[in-house]
Amino acid sequence: MKRKLLVRAFLPVFVLPVLFFCGCKKADQSGAMPVPTVNAITVIQQDLPWNIEYPAQVAGSLEIQIRAQVGGILQARLYNEGEYVQEGTQLFQIDDKSYKVALEKAQGTLAQAQAEERRTQRTYARMKRLRADNAVSQQDYDNALSAYETAQANVKVAKSGVSDAEINLGYTKVTAPISGIAGKEAQSVGSLISPTGESGFLTTMVQINPLYVNFSMPSRQFEKLAAGFVSGQISIGTAEQQDKLAADQYRKTAAADAPIYVEVLLNNGKIYPEKGKIIFFDSSENTQTSSLAMKAEFANPNNSRALMPGQFVRVRLVGAVYKNAILIPSSALLNTAQGLVAYAVDANDTIAARPVQAQLQDDMYIVTDGLKAGDRILREGLIKVRPGQQVQVKMQDFKVGEQKEEEETLSQDGRSVATLEEEIESSEASDEQALPEEQSVPADNTQPADAAQATPAADKPAASAQPAPDAKADAPAAETAQ
């Protein structure tokens, strides 16, 4: 009996350490972290078109003010505001009565001067014959000659007066000096117009063929482009177009044949059908923006409104090619306080941090230092791993422009972004529909279906927040039993 009691007493002493050791071993085995699986790509090297995009603003090739050159009452506006008008089209009519009278008066003065010229001419001819016979004095002959010359001068003055009156009469018809879009009228019909005051401003006109697009290139980007062109890292145009890079030859070359040209990206995502040519490049840097102003010219043969003066667009320089560029996706770099970092995977599938120098273009980076073609790097999820960690690598294919292809796949139905946005806006409920009307509680304590469903949900947290009294009372008893 005593032996059995001793076995029962010492049995837990030997069994508990064994169970504790086994439990710790299982815990150690279950606590080991699994090797994470990461997506990696191979760094590629190939020629990359350096299609640089900039924000830009459209301007007319000519933007002028239409002003009255004579005063008077504005009688009529003869064009539709905002329409395209041809050069020479009459836009306004100013009261011309007084100018017609002035023209008739000038014509009468001219007739008098011409009559006086004929009279003095006859007198001079007579005096000339008499002077040859020594029948008149030299003084009389000189007076007749001077009178005739004065009459000739008066005829010229009278003719200029007629011309001036005709010009002023013509100014009462305000015509379009260029072909373009006529703006809104600045003076209403019936207003008194003065050529020297603010009332002389009538409207504006903009020539839209050709169109100008103004944009700026950052100075650092221009330096990289110039340095890359000099070193041969960047080429512009084809081999046949190299002779057109000279300034005099480039001006004579059409935009479609230029070694480097400009494209306009419209707000609907489409590209303007006409190509542009750079016609202005500022000779000095803007110290406030650290950029160089540039201007491109675009033909608009149909005078379309696809591009309008004042419109904000994006432009793209096309023609520069980055030779043998080291390329990686934009998601493969981590931006840290020390700079850009890529996570490379070595032969042992171990993560190694690589500081890199790169510049972003579209959805990828052009690496200039830190990586080489053939290196394996993480494509995404860089914040989920750490340098020195062992990983399981899942290789993926990477090619230039694959992100754009994915975006095109998402819109295979042909609808543009603008169309999708309009459909989304039209499908949204109005404010009146979105705000439910207040409902009064019936007197018979009946609740609407929504309120009946909401009431139990609101009561549940309150009930669970306070433990039951029985649970509190049973707690000490449970501890005593243990």
Phi and psi in degrees as a GROMACS rama.xvg file:
@    title "Ramachandran Plot"
@    xaxis  label "Phi"
@    yaxis  label "Psi"
@TYPE xy
-63.0729  -35.4607  LYS-2
-65.1636  -42.3656  ARG-3
-63.8343  -38.6896  LYS-4
-66.4016  -38.1149  LEU-5
-64.8435  -40.2912  LEU-6
-62.8065  -44.4189  VAL-7
-64.824  -33.7863  ARG-8
-73.1335  -41.541  ALA-9
-89.9663  -10.999  PHE-10
-60.8543  -45.7627  LEU-11
-62.6515  -28.4593  PRO-12
-64.7227  -36.7966  VAL-13
-87.3845  -30.2955  PHE-14
-77.3956  -41.0315  VAL-15
-61.1017  -44.136  LEU-16
-61.3132  -36.6034  PRO-17
-64.5373  -45.3732  VAL-18
-63.5041  -40.0595  LEU-19
-64.1448  -41.5682  PHE-20
-64.4218  -43.775  PHE-21
-65.235  -40.3927  CYS-22
-64.3997  -39.5888  GLY-23
-66.4125  -37.8365  CYS-24
-65.7181  -41.3414  LYS-25
-66.7418  -37.4253  LYS-26
-64.7022  -38.9515  ALA-27
-65.2686  -39.6055  ASP-28
-68.8852  -38.4379  GLN-29
-75.681  -21.8748  SER-30
-84.4519  -4.34493  GLY-31
-69.5188  129.715  ALA-32
-74.3601  135.434  MET-33
-72.4111  156.437  PRO-34
-73.4152  121.762  VAL-35
-72.6136  151.384  PRO-36
-100.369  128.856  THR-37
-123.971  152.692  VAL-38
-93.311  127.178  ASN-39
-129.474  157.33  ALA-40
-132.364  165.352  ILE-41
-99.1654  129.419  THR-42
-62.734  130.091  VAL-43
-108.969  159.929  ILE-44
-134.845  121.371  GLN-45
-163.524  169.278  GLN-46
-70.8426  136.595  ASP-47
-127.847  120.98  LEU-48
-61.4548  125.668  PRO-49
-91.7467  78.0477  TRP-50
-88.8421  95.4953  ASN-51
-89.2438  134.248  ILE-52
-109.587  144.322  GLU-53
-140.645  148.753  TYR-54
-71.653  145.086  PRO-55
-147.417  169.088  ALA-56
-135.654  136.914  GLN-57
-84.9449  145.076  VAL-58
-141.837  151.729  ALA-59
-74.7526  152.28  GLY-60
-69.0924  -26.6792  SER-61
-137.159  127.174  LEU-62
-128.912  107.847  GLU-63
-125.059  160.69  ILE-64
-102.013  136.606  GLN-65
-96.3103  116.034  ILE-66
-122.936  148.092  ARG-67
-74.4349  138.334  ALA-68
-104.512  -4.3256  GLN-69
-136.477  157.401  VAL-70
-92.9129  164.295  GLY-71
147.016  -177.53  GLY-72
-82.5148  130.659  ILE-73
-75.4051  113.108  LEU-74
-89.4448  -35.8448  GLN-75
-157.055  149.896  ALA-76
-110.547  123.818  ARG-77
-110.284  21.1548  LEU-78
-138.791  163.332  TYR-79
-93.4822  128.671  ASN-80
-60.532  133.223  GLU-81
85.3861  1.61278  GLY-82
-92.5634  162.036  GLU-83
-84.1788  127.986  TYR-84
-124.081  149.418  VAL-85
-86.203  155.854  GLN-86
-59.1437  133.934  GLU-87
94.1697  -8.89053  GLY-88
-68.7635  133.09  THR-89
-72.9734  130.817  GLN-90
-103.44  -43.2604  LEU-91
-135.161  159.197  PHE-92
-128.449  123.488  GLN-93
-102.236  146.141  ILE-94
-53.1769  123.52  ASP-95
-111.545  9.51115  ASP-96
-61.5429  -49.4973  LYS-97
-65.3658  -29.4863  SER-98
-77.8508  -28.5674  TYR-99
-68.3912  -40.6372  LYS-100
-63.4979  -41.9866  VAL-101
-63.2085  -35.5809  ALA-102
-67.7084  -43.3772  LEU-103
-63.2037  -38.6625  GLU-104
-64.6606  -42.1038  LYS-105
-65.7093  -37.3298  ALA-106
-66.2872  -36.7698  GLN-107
-65.812  -41.9576  GLY-108
-60.9726  -38.0609  THR-109
-65.4086  -40.7285  LEU-110
-63.3377  -40.1699  ALA-111
-63.5028  -43.6275  GLN-112
-64.8374  -38.0358  ALA-113
-67.8307  -38.5625  GLN-114
-63.6927  -43.3127  ALA-115
-64.8694  -34.2848  GLU-116
-64.5473  -41.1855  GLU-117
-66.6749  -37.8762  ARG-118
-65.2192  -46.7093  ARG-119
-68.0952  -27.8485  THR-120
-67.152  -40.2705  GLN-121
-67.0407  -41.4871  ARG-122
-62.5681  -41.6603  THR-123
-65.8306  -38.6616  TYR-124
-65.1081  -38.7359  ALA-125
-67.2315  -45.6776  ARG-126
-63.2464  -29.9589  MET-127
-67.8908  -39.5376  LYS-128
-69.8267  -40.5326  ARG-129
-68.4371  -33.7537  LEU-130
-68.7834  -30.9253  ARG-131
-66.2897  -31.1885  ALA-132
-90.1596  4.03928  ASP-133
61.2585  34.3734  ASN-134
-91.4961  -17.8877  ALA-135
-126.342  161.108  VAL-136
-78.0454  164.927  SER-137
-66.2164  -31.7632  GLN-138
-64.2703  -44.2369  GLN-139
-64.3954  -38.4094  ASP-140
-65.5121  -42.3462  TYR-141
-65.5213  -38.2696  ASP-142
-63.8981  -40.3122  ASN-143
-66.2734  -39.8122  ALA-144
-65.4179  -42.6117  LEU-145
-65.6242  -39.1909  SER-146
-63.5516  -38.9178  ALA-147
-67.8893  -42.3895  TYR-148
-65.4807  -37.5998  GLU-149
-65.1134  -39.6688  THR-150
-64.7283  -37.8444  ALA-151
-63.4873  -40.7098  GLN-152
-65.9644  -39.0503  ALA-153
-64.7494  -32.1009  ASN-154
-64.9472  -42.0373  VAL-155
-63.2798  -40.3058  LYS-156
-64.6654  -41.4128  VAL-157
-65.5109  -37.9487  ALA-158
-64.0964  -40.1676  LYS-159
-66.1107  -32.9952  SER-160
-65.8081  -38.1162  GLY-161
-65.244  -43.39  VAL-162
-61.684  -41.6262  SER-163
-63.7867  -41.3192  ASP-164
-66.339  -37.7927  ALA-165
-65.6987  -40.0546  GLU-166
-63.5049  -46.6011  ILE-167
-62.793  -37.3531  ASN-168
-66.2045  -38.3028  LEU-169
-66.7236  -31.3487  GLY-170
-67.2559  -17.4062  TYR-171
-68.4128  -19.7889  THR-172
-99.8323  102.359  LYS-173
-84.0297  115.711  VAL-174
-111.58  164.723  THR-175
-78.5915  120.102  ALA-176
-76.0136  -18.0766  PRO-177
-137.505  168.306  ILE-178
-92.1355  127.589  SER-179
174.393  -164.558  GLY-180
-92.3647  124.44  ILE-181
-87.3038  135.643  ALA-182
-87.5588  -167.464  GLY-183
-72.6558  144.99  LYS-184
-66.9283  140.763  GLU-185
-96.4592  -20.3136  ALA-186
-127.672  135.303  GLN-187
-81.2344  157.359  SER-188
-62.7527  134.052  VAL-189
101.052  -9.63071  GLY-190
-76.2199  150.465  SER-191
-85.3394  121.478  LEU-192
-99.4122  135.772  ILE-193
-124.699  128.123  SER-194
-69.4172  -17.8581  PRO-195
-101.115  -8.26442  THR-196
-110.034  -174.388  GLY-197
-66.9631  -23.5425  GLU-198
-69.0324  -12.1943  SER-199
-75.0896  -15.0598  GLY-200
-78.0778  120.322  PHE-201
-105.04  -46.8577  LEU-202
-168.97  -173.976  THR-203
-126.066  160.525  THR-204
-138.736  144.867  MET-205
-129.754  128.102  VAL-206
-87.7885  125.142  GLN-207
-110.589  12.0199  ILE-208
-141.389  103.795  ASN-209
-83.3261  174.391  PRO-210
-111.195  149.186  LEU-211
-108.685  143.56  TYR-212
-125.615  118.058  VAL-213
-99.6758  133.581  ASN-214
-152.217  173.261  PHE-215
-132.008  141.298  SER-216
-106.553  127.661  MET-217
-56.7882  141.543  PRO-218
-62.1064  -39.398  SER-219
-64.4034  -37.3297  ARG-220
-69.1805  -37.6568  GLN-221
-64.4535  -39.1851  PHE-222
-62.8874  -42.369  GLU-223
-65.214  -39.9625  LYS-224
-65.8037  -43.9435  LEU-225
-67.4419  -43.6937  ALA-226
-65.4021  -39.4179  ALA-227
-66.3968  -34.3577  GLY-228
-69.812  -40.752  PHE-229
-66.1562  -40.9781  VAL-230
-78.1809  -12.1791  SER-231
89.8779  -1.63639  GLY-232
-69.2433  -29.5264  GLN-233
-120.104  130.564  ILE-234
-111.795  147.997  SER-235
-121.451  118.547  ILE-236
75.1323  177.183  GLY-237
-85.656  175.333  THR-238
-63.5834  -33.1435  ALA-239
-73.6561  -18.8742  GLU-240
-96.8103  1.238  GLN-241
-64.482  -31.9466  GLN-242
-72.707  -12.4441  ASP-243
-91.444  2.68784  LYS-244
-76.7855  -20.6991  LEU-245
-62.6275  146.462  ALA-246
-60.0805  -44.3995  ALA-247
-67.6959  -35.5872  ASP-248
-75.8318  -34.3273  GLN-249
-65.8104  -37.2008  TYR-250
-64.8639  -32.0819  ARG-251
-83.4963  -12.9586  LYS-252
-86.4043  138.258  THR-253
-67.6497  154.671  ALA-254
-60.8777  -36.2198  ALA-255
-67.4434  -24.2258  ALA-256
-104.656  2.82013  ASP-257
-73.4135  146.324  ALA-258
-65.4812  -28.8857  PRO-259
-136.864  130.024  ILE-260
-135.593  178.71  TYR-261
-122.965  136.671  VAL-262
-114.073  146.384  GLU-263
-106.907  126.924  VAL-264
-96.5346  113.962  LEU-265
-74.8599  166.933  LEU-266
-67.4718  -22.8556  ASN-267
-86.061  6.50898  ASN-268
91.1923  -7.97601  GLY-269
-86.2402  164.466  LYS-270
-101.807  133.33  ILE-271
-59.1752  132.971  TYR-272
-63.9829  -27.48  PRO-273
-91.3268  140.636  GLU-274
-87.7009  149.754  LYS-275
-109.557  158.419  GLY-276
-125.304  136.897  LYS-277
-70.5598  123.414  ILE-278
-116.696  -6.84402  ILE-279
-146.844  135.674  PHE-280
-139.309  116.168  PHE-281
-62.7961  143.313  ASP-282
-86.1244  -9.62314  SER-283
-136.053  157.021  SER-284
-86.2635  140.814  GLU-285
-75.2071  113.468  ASN-286
-68.5758  -21.8201  THR-287
-82.1035  -33.7415  GLN-288
-111.312  -5.67568  THR-289
52.4673  50.6079  SER-290
-143.564  167.147  SER-291
-115.547  126.801  LEU-292
-75.4291  139.216  ALA-293
-137.238  156.78  MET-294
-141.289  134.17  LYS-295
-118.504  148.493  ALA-296
-109.664  131.961  GLU-297
-123.938  133.37  PHE-298
-75.1135  147.534  ALA-299
-137.897  69.1991  ASN-300
-61.7241  -29.9454  PRO-301
-95.4411  5.78383  ASN-302
52.9307  41.8991  ASN-303
-76.8092  164.995  SER-304
-102.83  19.1983  ARG-305
-61.7506  -35.9216  ALA-306
-118.226  129.453  LEU-307
-122.6  142.599  MET-308
-55.9911  135.078  PRO-309
91.7179  -12.0167  GLY-310
-72.4592  140.191  GLN-311
-94.497  128.942  PHE-312
-137.981  -176.67  VAL-313
-120.727  139.653  ARG-314
-116.901  156.046  VAL-315
-132.743  126.52  ARG-316
-82.7054  124.579  LEU-317
-120.986  134.188  VAL-318
135.598  -23.706  GLY-319
-85.5239  135.006  ALA-320
-125.549  126.444  VAL-321
-85.3744  113.933  TYR-322
-79.8932  133.488  LYS-323
50.4618  52.422  ASN-324
-79.236  139.18  ALA-325
-85.2409  117.417  ILE-326
-120.177  139.011  LEU-327
-142.583  156.282  ILE-328
-69.0503  157.245  PRO-329
-65.973  -24.911  SER-330
-79.3476  -3.52912  SER-331
-90.3297  1.65472  ALA-332
-118.951  144.26  LEU-333
-111.169  125.586  LEU-334
-89.6219  110.489  ASN-335
-115.535  177.031  THR-336
-66.238  -26.0777  ALA-337
-88.2558  -4.09957  GLN-338
122.773  -165.437  GLY-339
-77.8854  138.482  LEU-340
-134.072  135.291  VAL-341
-112.873  147.009  ALA-342
-101.441  108.183  TYR-343
-90.9404  152.869  ALA-344
-114.397  119.927  VAL-345
-83.6289  -172.35  ASP-346
-65.4237  -24.2212  ALA-347
-92.4617  12.6631  ASN-348
59.4109  42.1263  ASP-349
-113.199  139.19  THR-350
-76.0442  135.601  ILE-351
-136.084  130.22  ALA-352
-78.2374  134.218  ALA-353
-126.196  111.996  ARG-354
-70.0093  134.587  PRO-355
-130.748  158.653  VAL-356
-113.221  125.791  GLN-357
-154.514  160.788  ALA-358
-128.715  138.763  GLN-359
-84.3735  134.096  LEU-360
-140.131  120.9  GLN-361
55.6381  -117.673  ASP-362
-109.375  24.1608  ASP-363
-147.938  165.814  MET-364
-108.698  139.666  TYR-365
-96.2574  110.899  ILE-366
-86.6111  126.331  VAL-367
-103.453  -15.9648  THR-368
-162.567  141.248  ASP-369
112.153  -23.7512  GLY-370
-135.753  159.055  LEU-371
-135.958  164.619  LYS-372
-61.9016  135.906  ALA-373
99.3561  -15.7317  GLY-374
-65.8622  144.694  ASP-375
-97.4896  127.151  ARG-376
-134.895  157.526  ILE-377
-68.6423  137.968  LEU-378
-86.4398  -33.51  ARG-379
-158.541  172.758  GLU-380
68.7158  36.3685  GLY-381
-68.1759  -26.1819  LEU-382
-79.0144  -7.6704  ILE-383
-91.1554  -8.69574  LYS-384
-126.368  174.635  VAL-385
-139.951  154.029  ARG-386
-58.2606  141.204  PRO-387
86.8689  -3.63297  GLY-388
-83.8753  140.769  GLN-389
-81.7937  134.005  GLN-390
-133.383  163.267  VAL-391
-104.427  119.255  GLN-392
-92.3444  133.011  VAL-393
-118.878  105.483  LYS-394
-75.9723  140.442  MET-395
-127.656  154.189  GLN-396
-80.4876  142.455  ASP-397
-132.353  126.87  PHE-398
-138.897  158.219  LYS-399
-68.3666  132.154  VAL-400
81.4753  14.1852  GLY-401
-71.5907  -28.683  GLU-402
-67.3416  -37.9133  GLN-403
-66.0156  -35.6714  LYS-404
-65.3757  -36.2778  GLU-405
-65.5502  -39.5634  GLU-406
-65.7142  -36.988  GLU-407
-67.9135  -34.4891  GLU-408
-65.3301  -33.5719  THR-409
-68.4303  -19.2184  LEU-410
-122.225  51.2306  SER-411
-71.8953  -15.051  GLN-412
-76.1245  -3.58625  ASP-413
89.1488  -3.49915  GLY-414
-77.7374  137.765  ARG-415
-81.4245  170.655  SER-416
-62.8606  -40.1679  VAL-417
-62.87  -39.9526  ALA-418
-65.1481  -41.4986  THR-419
-63.46  -40.8895  LEU-420
-63.1901  -39.9471  GLU-421
-64.6456  -39.7699  GLU-422
-65.1505  -38.1512  GLU-423
-65.6801  -43.8236  ILE-424
-64.642  -39.4765  GLU-425
-69.4215  -25.7698  SER-426
-83.8392  -13.6597  SER-427
-73.3315  142.796  GLU-428
-73.7944  149.675  ALA-429
-73.1777  170.334  SER-430
-63.7246  -36.1696  ASP-431
-66.9944  -34.825  GLU-432
-77.136  -30.1594  GLN-433
-74.5866  -27.6615  ALA-434
-97.1523  113.996  LEU-435
-71.4755  148.824  PRO-436
-75.5903  150.724  GLU-437
-70.6316  137.522  GLU-438
-114.63  132.589  GLN-439
-84.4915  146.649  SER-440
-79.2847  127.765  VAL-441
-61.9579  156.066  PRO-442
-69.8888  -26.0241  ALA-443
-85.0491  18.7599  ASP-444
63.1766  17.0398  ASN-445
-82.6414  138.838  THR-446
-112.539  150.671  GLN-447
-64.5034  164.022  PRO-448
-61.2447  -40.3189  ALA-449
-64.6087  -40.281  ASP-450
-69.5243  -36.8672  ALA-451
-65.8026  -32.5656  ALA-452
-77.0938  -31.307  GLN-453
-77.4832  -28.0596  ALA-454
-65.0826  -47.1103  THR-455
-63.5702  -36.4028  PRO-456
-64.4176  -32.9066  ALA-457
-76.9217  -29.7744  ALA-458
-78.9877  -25.5792  ASP-459
-62.2318  -46.0821  LYS-460
-61.4369  -35.9105  PRO-461
-65.1068  -38.447  ALA-462
-71.2573  -36.7605  ALA-463
-77.7263  -18.3412  SER-464
-72.9787  -26.5373  ALA-465
-110.517  116.264  GLN-466
-65.9309  154.798  PRO-467
-69.4339  145.217  ALA-468
-59.7898  -33.4183  PRO-469
-64.8714  -34.9284  ASP-470
-65.6344  -39.9874  ALA-471
-65.947  -38.0635  LYS-472
-71.828  -30.6464  ALA-473
-82.4385  -13.7322  ASP-474
-63.9736  -47.594  ALA-475
-62.1516  -36.8723  PRO-476
-64.5276  -37.1981  ALA-477
-66.4936  -38.8121  ALA-478
-65.5102  -38.7397  GLU-479
-65.5945  -38.7313  THR-480
-65.6019  -36.2566  ALA-481
